[in-house]
Amino acid sequence: MTVILILIAISPAITFAQINDPIVPCSGAIAEGAVEACSFCHIAQLAQNVLNTGIYIAIFLSALLFAYAGVKYISAGGEPGKATEAKSIFWHVGGGLLLILAAWLIVDMIMGIMLGREVLVGPWNEIC
């Protein structure tokens, strides 16, 4: 059973293994005889890549935890303690998922404060 859960947990990594775009856009690789220097645009792209990966993982794990909490709630059998624990799992997973999905807005606000809104026109991930 544990092996099956581990395989399910790493399946997104296996699925996304063939993506050509690396998560770190500036790796110092030699391109046409020159080393590409990291710029602010690369940092913004890295932040977007990390957020996208986090969202993929969070949605996958939250679906598993919502299913677990649902099974736990249904199997509570009228015991208030088990039902309360299942509801707690629902609320915690929902709050965590909301926080992950709000991360883009949080980063946009921080970038707007650091760069100033007159420099940052539009979303932070479309600067470059």
Helices and strands as residue ranges (DSSP letters): H 2-15, G 16-18, E 30-31, E 34-35, H 40-74, H 80-115, G 124-126
